Amino acid sequence: MRPNILVAIICISVITLCISCSSVFLGANAEPTTAILGAFHKEVMMLEEQLTDKQQQQIEGMRFVTGKLKGKSVVVAWTGIGKVNAAMTTTLLIEHFRPSEIIFSGIAGGVNPKLAPGDIVIAAETAHHDMGILQEDGFYNRGVINPLDGFRNPVFLPADKRLLKLAEKAAEQVELEKIKTTVGERSPKIIKGIIVTGDVFVASPAKCKELRDMLNADAVEMEGAAVAQICYQRRIPHLVVRSISDKADKTARMDSMMFQEMAAKNSAALIAKITELLSSDLPVEKATKK
């Protein structure tokens, strides 16, 4: 009996090893998946509606949808509002789907006075506006220590260079919904700039001025830098894109409700165009540290 048991154990071990090696081989040759995250539910649904070969998964209660967008394999998810929710969703997605890059999109308040609802900011850099040191003489922005390597994160987290270039190219090609104003219609502006993140909805001209003066911010929101920090620490290429829904001033809450759907449509259109361009054969650069 003992020799038979030994033979059975060996056979099972060989089969398990073959399955394991086969899985590794298939994983290495599988088509890279682009992750698209959004904090604004309507925009995520707009992107989901464009997917083909759509499949849905529930992981730890969070919904992830895989499929093809413009011919590219993607996984799409809604993060919910705030930095913790965004970080949680991003981590789950990375561990279960191993994306080749992550694009985060949504709406934001315009800090740059030259921006208006419907305009778009492509983040060359993101920063936490509420992370740092508060002293008697004021607040100083500062990055935290990365527990993965022991080095301090920069205040400004840089976007992946290739994704940034693709986004700029997409901005030249995409057709966006025109913005209605009191003097007629205008085409949305798309700029490359700085997006800042904090766990607060900004509706204050004074705070806007502070963010502009201290961080040279163009837009403010509540999730982007959390996603960027995880990607930076995990060395995953990332890009944050935001469409302006309000001016982050006294009328921000009302303006956001009025313009958020139009802003979401424009943001979703740009993300779809970026995804289309990602189908090129050029390799994606790994996120590097300054």
C-alpha positions as CSV (number, residue, x, y, z in Angstrom):
1,M,0.0,0.0,0.0
2,R,2.8,2.4,0.9
3,P,4.4,2.3,-2.6
4,N,0.9,3.0,-4.2
5,I,0.4,5.9,-1.9
6,L,3.8,7.3,-2.7
7,V,3.1,7.0,-6.5
8,A,-0.3,8.7,-6.0
9,I,1.4,11.6,-4.1
10,I,4.0,12.0,-6.9
11,C,1.3,12.0,-9.6
12,I,-0.8,14.6,-7.8
13,S,2.3,16.7,-7.3
14,V,3.3,16.5,-11.0
15,I,-0.3,17.4,-12.1
16,T,-0.4,20.4,-9.7
17,L,3.0,21.6,-10.9
18,C,1.9,21.3,-14.6
19,I,-1.3,23.3,-13.9
20,S,0.7,25.9,-12.0
21,C,3.3,26.3,-14.8
22,S,0.5,26.4,-17.4
23,S,-1.2,29.2,-15.4
24,V,2.0,31.2,-15.2
25,F,2.6,30.7,-18.9
26,L,-0.9,31.8,-19.8
27,G,-0.7,34.8,-17.5
28,A,2.6,35.9,-19.1
29,N,1.0,35.8,-22.5
30,A,-2.4,37.1,-21.7
31,E,-3.4,40.5,-23.2
32,P,-2.5,43.4,-20.8
33,T,-5.6,44.8,-19.0
34,T,-6.1,48.6,-18.5
35,A,-7.9,49.5,-15.3
36,I,-10.3,52.4,-15.4
37,L,-11.6,53.8,-12.1
38,G,-14.1,56.5,-11.5
39,A,-15.5,58.3,-8.5
40,F,-18.6,59.5,-10.2
41,H,-21.1,56.7,-10.8
42,K,-22.7,58.1,-13.9
43,E,-19.4,58.3,-15.7
44,V,-18.5,54.8,-14.8
45,M,-21.9,53.6,-16.2
46,M,-21.2,55.6,-19.4
47,L,-18.0,53.7,-19.9
48,E,-19.6,50.4,-19.0
49,E,-22.3,50.9,-21.6
50,Q,-19.5,51.0,-24.3
51,L,-18.0,47.6,-23.3
52,T,-18.3,44.5,-25.3
53,D,-17.7,40.9,-24.0
54,K,-18.9,42.3,-20.7
55,Q,-18.5,40.3,-17.5
56,Q,-19.2,41.3,-13.9
57,Q,-17.5,40.2,-10.7
58,Q,-18.1,40.9,-7.0
59,I,-14.9,41.0,-4.9
60,E,-15.3,41.8,-1.2
61,G,-18.6,43.4,-2.0
62,M,-17.1,45.7,-4.7
63,R,-18.3,45.4,-8.3
64,F,-15.8,45.1,-11.1
65,V,-16.7,44.8,-14.8
66,T,-14.3,43.4,-17.4
67,G,-14.6,43.6,-21.2
68,K,-13.3,45.4,-24.3
69,L,-13.4,49.1,-24.7
70,K,-12.4,50.3,-28.2
71,G,-10.8,46.9,-28.8
72,K,-8.7,47.1,-25.5
73,S,-9.1,44.7,-22.6
74,V,-10.2,46.7,-19.6
75,V,-11.6,46.4,-16.1
76,V,-13.9,49.2,-14.9
77,A,-14.9,50.0,-11.3
78,W,-16.6,52.7,-9.3
79,T,-14.6,53.7,-6.2
80,G,-17.1,55.7,-4.3
81,I,-16.2,59.1,-2.8
82,G,-13.1,59.9,-0.7
83,K,-9.4,58.8,-0.4
84,V,-10.0,55.6,1.7
85,N,-12.7,54.3,-0.7
86,A,-10.5,55.0,-3.7
87,A,-7.4,53.3,-2.1
88,M,-9.4,50.3,-1.1
89,T,-10.9,49.8,-4.6
90,T,-7.5,50.3,-6.3
91,T,-5.8,47.8,-4.0
92,L,-8.5,45.1,-4.6
93,L,-8.2,45.8,-8.4
94,I,-4.4,45.5,-8.4
95,E,-4.4,42.2,-6.4
96,H,-7.1,40.5,-8.5
97,F,-6.6,41.9,-12.0
98,R,-2.9,42.8,-12.2
99,P,-3.5,45.8,-14.6
100,S,-0.7,47.0,-16.8
101,E,-1.8,50.6,-16.1
102,I,-4.5,52.5,-14.1
103,I,-6.5,55.5,-15.4
104,F,-8.6,57.4,-12.8
105,S,-11.3,59.7,-14.0
106,G,-14.2,61.8,-12.7
107,I,-15.3,65.4,-12.0
108,A,-13.6,68.1,-10.0
109,G,-13.8,71.7,-8.9
110,G,-11.8,74.2,-10.9
111,V,-9.1,76.1,-9.0
112,N,-7.5,77.6,-12.0
113,P,-9.6,80.8,-12.7
114,K,-9.2,80.2,-16.5
115,L,-11.2,76.9,-16.2
116,A,-15.0,76.6,-16.4
117,P,-17.4,73.7,-16.1
118,G,-16.9,71.2,-18.9
119,D,-13.1,71.9,-19.3
120,I,-10.7,69.0,-18.6
121,V,-7.5,68.7,-16.6
122,I,-5.0,65.9,-17.4
123,A,-2.8,65.6,-14.3
124,A,0.9,65.8,-15.0
125,E,1.1,65.6,-11.2
126,T,-1.3,65.0,-8.3
127,A,-0.8,65.9,-4.6
128,H,-2.6,65.5,-1.3
129,H,-3.5,69.0,-0.2
130,D,-4.4,67.8,3.3
131,M,-1.2,65.7,4.0
132,G,1.7,67.3,5.8
133,I,2.6,69.1,9.0
134,L,0.5,71.7,10.7
135,Q,2.5,74.1,12.9
136,E,1.8,77.4,14.6
137,D,3.2,79.3,11.6
138,G,1.1,77.4,9.0
139,F,0.6,74.1,7.1
140,Y,3.4,72.5,5.2
141,N,2.7,69.8,2.6
142,R,4.8,66.7,2.9
143,G,4.7,63.1,1.5
144,V,4.6,60.1,3.8
145,I,7.2,57.2,4.0
146,N,6.6,54.5,1.5
147,P,6.4,51.3,3.6
148,L,7.5,49.2,0.6
149,D,10.9,50.8,0.2
150,G,11.4,53.1,3.2
151,F,11.8,56.3,1.1
152,R,9.6,59.4,1.4
153,N,7.0,60.0,-1.3
154,P,7.2,63.3,-3.1
155,V,4.5,65.9,-2.5
156,F,3.7,65.8,-6.2
157,L,3.1,62.3,-7.6
158,P,4.0,62.2,-11.4
159,A,1.8,60.6,-14.0
160,D,3.3,58.0,-16.3
161,K,5.1,59.7,-19.2
162,R,3.6,57.5,-21.9
163,L,0.0,57.7,-20.6
164,L,0.5,61.5,-20.4
165,K,1.6,61.7,-24.0
166,L,-1.3,59.5,-25.2
167,A,-3.7,61.7,-23.3
168,E,-2.4,64.8,-24.9
169,K,-2.7,63.1,-28.3
170,A,-6.3,61.9,-27.5
171,A,-7.1,65.5,-26.5
172,E,-6.3,66.6,-30.0
173,Q,-8.6,64.0,-31.6
174,V,-11.6,63.6,-29.3
175,E,-14.9,65.2,-29.9
176,L,-16.4,66.7,-26.8
177,E,-19.9,68.0,-26.0
178,K,-20.0,71.8,-26.4
179,I,-20.7,73.9,-23.4
180,K,-23.7,76.2,-23.4
181,T,-23.2,79.7,-22.0
182,T,-25.2,82.9,-21.8
183,V,-23.4,84.1,-25.0
184,G,-23.7,80.9,-27.0
185,E,-21.7,77.6,-27.1
186,R,-18.0,77.1,-26.6
187,S,-15.7,74.1,-27.0
188,P,-14.2,72.7,-23.8
189,K,-10.6,73.4,-23.0
190,I,-8.2,70.5,-22.2
191,I,-5.1,71.4,-20.3
192,K,-2.2,69.5,-18.6
193,G,-1.8,70.6,-15.0
194,I,-1.9,69.8,-11.3
195,I,-4.8,68.1,-9.6
196,V,-4.9,68.1,-5.8
197,T,-6.9,65.8,-3.5
198,G,-8.3,66.0,0.0
199,D,-11.1,64.5,2.0
200,V,-13.3,67.6,1.8
201,F,-15.6,69.0,-0.8
202,V,-14.2,72.5,-1.5
203,A,-16.7,75.3,-1.9
204,S,-14.6,78.2,-0.7
205,P,-13.0,81.0,-2.7
206,A,-10.4,81.4,0.1
207,K,-9.5,77.7,0.0
208,C,-9.2,77.9,-3.8
209,K,-6.8,80.8,-3.5
210,E,-4.7,78.9,-0.9
211,L,-4.6,75.7,-3.1
212,R,-3.6,77.8,-6.1
213,D,-0.9,79.8,-4.2
214,M,0.6,76.9,-2.3
215,L,0.4,74.0,-4.8
216,N,-0.3,75.8,-8.1
217,A,-3.4,73.6,-8.4
218,D,-5.7,73.6,-11.4
219,A,-8.4,71.4,-10.0
220,V,-9.4,69.9,-6.6
221,E,-11.2,66.6,-5.9
222,M,-11.3,63.8,-3.3
223,E,-9.7,60.6,-4.7
224,G,-7.0,61.1,-7.4
225,A,-3.9,61.4,-5.2
226,A,-4.8,58.3,-3.2
227,V,-4.9,56.3,-6.4
228,A,-1.7,57.9,-7.6
229,Q,0.1,57.2,-4.4
230,I,-0.7,53.5,-4.5
231,C,0.4,53.3,-8.1
232,Y,3.6,55.2,-7.4
233,Q,4.4,52.9,-4.5
234,R,3.6,49.8,-6.5
235,R,5.3,51.1,-9.6
236,I,2.2,50.8,-11.8
237,P,1.8,53.4,-14.6
238,H,-1.1,55.7,-13.8
239,L,-3.0,58.8,-15.1
240,V,-5.6,61.0,-13.4
241,V,-8.1,62.9,-15.6
242,R,-10.8,65.3,-14.3
243,S,-13.6,67.2,-15.9
244,I,-14.5,70.5,-14.2
245,S,-18.1,70.5,-12.8
246,D,-17.8,73.7,-10.7
247,K,-15.5,76.5,-9.7
248,A,-15.0,75.2,-6.1
249,D,-16.6,78.5,-4.8
250,K,-19.7,79.5,-2.9
251,T,-22.0,78.1,-5.7
252,A,-20.0,74.9,-6.1
253,R,-22.6,72.5,-4.8
254,M,-25.3,73.9,-7.0
255,D,-23.0,74.1,-10.0
256,S,-21.8,70.6,-9.6
257,M,-25.4,69.3,-9.7
258,M,-26.1,71.3,-12.8
259,F,-23.0,70.5,-14.8
260,Q,-21.9,67.1,-13.5
261,E,-23.5,65.0,-16.2
262,M,-22.1,67.1,-19.1
263,A,-18.7,67.0,-17.4
264,A,-18.9,63.3,-17.0
265,K,-19.7,62.8,-20.7
266,N,-16.7,64.8,-21.7
267,S,-14.4,62.9,-19.3
268,A,-15.7,59.5,-20.4
269,A,-15.2,60.5,-24.1
270,L,-11.6,61.4,-23.4
271,I,-11.0,58.2,-21.4
272,A,-12.4,56.1,-24.3
273,K,-10.1,57.9,-26.8
274,I,-7.1,57.3,-24.6
275,T,-8.0,53.6,-24.3
276,E,-8.3,53.4,-28.1
277,L,-4.8,54.8,-28.5
278,L,-3.5,52.4,-25.8
279,S,-4.1,49.6,-28.3
280,S,-0.8,50.6,-30.1
281,D,2.2,48.3,-29.8
282,L,4.4,50.7,-28.0
283,P,5.5,49.5,-24.6
284,V,4.2,51.3,-21.5
285,E,6.9,52.8,-19.3
286,K,7.0,51.6,-15.7
287,A,6.3,54.4,-13.2
288,T,9.6,55.8,-12.1
289,K,10.6,57.8,-9.0
290,K,12.0,61.2,-9.0
